[in-house]
């Protein structure tokens, strides 16, 4: 401490690289060093546990604001050093002149950060930092992000989320739409009120990165539905479920699930948790069903069962029973995930499953009516960040029905319609008595594990009655528009036509039906 209680500050010049630091009075380098010393002196005497609540909150807010300002400057400095250390510069590269192979190596050594952090800054800097090639300033690709980073209003994590979203949309939407999304997301991340956010819920409130990420997904879902919820089988995300090697008497489980399956699982788990009930027991309704102890003839305790699921010892498909003439190219993990889906859906329909809020566990998918009518956009499940593809929305409507809710511009509910396009329990029982299970030839999934499908689509005027309904397992229902199988109803009897690989003649054939629908032949002694 100096005279009069003043803090004595000793300025230390920062380390230099490849040469002495240029000396010039009032340089920015000296100012930064002085600011760092003042900050250190201010913080060294702070005893955080002794602050009252209001002081603790104010200190954290001030430090975070200062941190964002510093982070923005560090980003710009890292991007600048990265440009000076490009290997393409040859002997003029800072990396080369300081004995480093790459700019990342040079930055990690100079800044004392990891290679991962260096790459993170350089990647964000490519789109959110102004560049000066040949001494001429070139605006950042995303100038709104760049300005917010420079002012200290926007943090690095939020900037990364926004920049990643914009890059994913780049080239897929109009530039005006891209600019609109950039301004809206930056406003949400900083708490600013702009024409893009005025009047929206939460306008003027800073959204934390986790909430900002959800908003970004919503923007992608609106502007590029095929990018966030792919409809093409070649790129659509598929659920998988796999088991690891035995460890300490347990098999580790590894699963990746689609947003829709996550919604099903969350709803089912929440239902049982809210009921404070014990783990449900899924007993077969008929002892002959073997729904618990076996799956399609593969005993769960059978050491060969897993090999069967992997398709290594069985020629037939272990989930559908097909001999793979229908183009089923799912991996073993994907088949297990489909089985898990069916288990959850069947359990949700079980009358012994507890209710939540007085209702059975139903997954609600919300979609704009105009989007549904025009076959565009995506659906959303409450509590699930990622969107649901239009194809799966239509499948869910076909299976579980839909309900119209009309909301005015102020958010008030004007109309709540009845549930439509949903087969009743009696209709399902009648269809099950006729079909017996999935009607695709060779598929052995029983009726209780199937979904009811409109033969003539409900969206095209197909009625919801027994003569227009049929049973399909989840896999065949999910792929009915792409797997080559077609279905029709002629005089109350179902017919199917297989894909070219299965049936090169493309002949319509009777669909599978319940075994009880075929009468037993007369004994020879009675004829």
Buried (B, 14 or more C-beta within 10 A) or exposed (E): EEEEEEEEEEEEEEEEEEEEEEEEEEEEBBEEBEEBBEEEEEEEEEEEEEBEEEEEEEBEEEEEEEBBBBBBBBBBBBBBBBBBBBEEBEEEBBBBBBEBEBBBBBBBBBBEBEEEBBBBBBBBBBBBBBBEEEEEEEEBBBEBBBBBBBEBBBBBBBBBBBBBBBBBBEEEBEEEBBBBBBBBBBBBBBBBBBEBBEEEEEBEEBBEBEBBBBBBBBBBBBBBBBBBBBBEBEEBEBBBBBBEEEEEEEEEEEBBBBBBBBBBBBBBEEBBEEEEEEEBEEEEEEEEEBBEEBBBBBEEEEEEBBBBBBBEEBEBBBBBBBEBBBBBEBBBBBBBBBBBBBBBBBBBEEEEBBEBEEEBBEBBBEBBEEBBEEEEBBBBBEEBBBBBBBBBBBBBBBBBBBBEEEEEEEEEEEEEEEEEBBBEEEBBEBBBBBBBBBBBBBBBBBBBBBBBBBBBBBBEEBEBEBBBBBBBBBBBBBBBBEBBBBBEBEEEEBBBBBBEEBBEEEEBEEBBBBEEEEEEEEEEEEE
